[in-house]
């Protein structure tokens, strides 16, 4: 496992990112970089860098909320705020709230980092902003797919379908009954005619 220290640079400005990478490389540090506040928190959790150089205007969230998410996850996180000169006042308030190690004003040169380095590697101050910080809720799980529709259960003793032959059988029965009556009638008439049945 490498003992080379690692820093995370989370800035929207690629020029400042490139400059910080070069300065840290000269100090023997490895770097990871991103321009997204959401990615910054994920990367921090996965690599646990020794220092985070964090832009105050990092989209989609601002640097203040991103820093508090990092400090909520790791109270020993070292965060350095990077800001343009016109936002220095906001950056100073943010720095106090999140317990930042230092604030660097762009454009950054190697001597700025050199001067701030003892503070960057010093004692980590408390983050008073954590007292009122509500970490974002995790995304809800996707809704469960509905269970597949099962076919209706078959009855235990299925009723046989009505026979198409029934009307025909009823008709045959009527014909047979009529033939029987005619046969009996003819037999009685023959017997009377032959004199077997006296009238």
Secondary structure, DSSP 8 states (H G I E B T S, - for coil): -----EEEEE-S-HHHHHHHHHHHHHTT-EEEEES-HHHHHHHHHHH--SEEEEETT-SSS-HHHHHHHHHHH-TT--EEEEE-GGGHHHHHHHHHHHT-SEEEESS--HHHHHHHHHHHTS-----GGGGG-----------------------TT------TTHHHHHHHHHHHHHHHHHHHHHHHHHHHHHTSS--
